[in-house]
């Protein structure tokens, strides 16, 4: 008798997409920027014995009719006409290769200022103090951030010194040393907040009516000043308009981030190492695209070029097979790496060529308003590549032009409306232009900006204008007001 729980055979048809290991490696290589790829090539040359840099043929030297290599320049020929170095006029050594109308610039070696901590340490080394105070100083300047502000309170620093060194110092003593540091350059260093920073700088200014008014504004009316309620300040201080303007001029001359003037202060580490992947040069309406890289030409090392082995009568058949397997394995690894690298380069150039085609007007003018709406599908329609490939090919990549350096992701933007061929970059450029030309004494509200954009043909809601304004980092009208 058959059981209800008897096994049944089901046939199902499913579709799955699996990436080959080589495709995965190509995807990873596409995501790398120029510096990372150079490091990857160096690593491969060290780890893959079958991979080597191809020898480049040396250029043949220019020769005369007698086939003797000739490399002497015209300048050297002229100098050879003199009997010795003492007879050579001084101007021969000072040729600038410029016309007399051009400016001549002497190279000047500029000494680096170093970091903020280095500058403070140099100044403190000139001050006579005991070992205990020098220990306190190290803890204080170690807690100053890149903008020049004091990161911790004196009680916390006192506790740190006691816990880490066992030295019993008082908070009052730490505060005295802190005040000594606050007297160093640049003015405003080791301040607790913006108000304190501005006051420290104002105390070093030569006394005048404008400086005194500015000090009173920051000391007693800082919250109102931060909100730019200048009319209220003038009323509360009984200041005439001209005196208020003079005081505000003094305040605007102060540095809100005194530590940022140093080379190491406030600079993101990764922003120092942006290397463009492409170069675009224009000649009227003609655009020339170049893929930039410092990658050497790679090839297979000669001893791995085939499976042939030197005849060795002493080697057994098994040893020969193992040797052939070793050669074949490393040769295939080297070939795969060369193929992956070539695929990356070809894909990058293909994708960038499509971007140049769609954004031709921008690269000719470099006007952000000329950037057209463009998404990954638009590039895929031209190149035939998958969306994930295009996304990887444009990640962390930059293009250099005659006027600037642009990330490729900047060119991807949605249409503002389905029936318009206007990009967000064009709207941002117009919005920035409108606000830049406004009357600073009576800045435009979001409603007024919306009306101005409508007159230019951009039909946007007020909340959309506010969103774009915030994206530009522009504050509301009240905070843009100037006297």
Secondary structure, DSSP 8 states (H G I E B T S, - for coil): ---TT---------------HHHHHHHHHHH--HHHHHHHHHHHHHH-TTEEE---------B-TT--B----HHHHHHTTSSSGGGS-GGGG---SS-TTS-------------HHHHHHHHHHTS---HHHHHHHHHHHTTB-TTSBB-S-HHHHHHHHHHHH-----HHHHHHHHHHHTTSSSTTTTBSSHHHHHHHHHHTS---HHHHHHHHHHHHSHHHHHTT-HHHHHHHHT--HHHHHHHHHHHHTS-S-GGGGSTTSS--GGGGG---SEEEEEETTEEEEEE------EEE-GGGSSS-----TTS-HHHHHHHHHHHHHHHHHHHHHHHHHHHHHHHHHHHHHHHHHHTHHHHHH--GGG---B-HHHHHHHH---HHHHHHHHTT-EEE-SS-EEEGGGG-B-BSSTT---BHHHHHHHHHHHHHTS-GGG---HHHHHHHHHHTT----HHHHHHHHHHTT---HHHH---
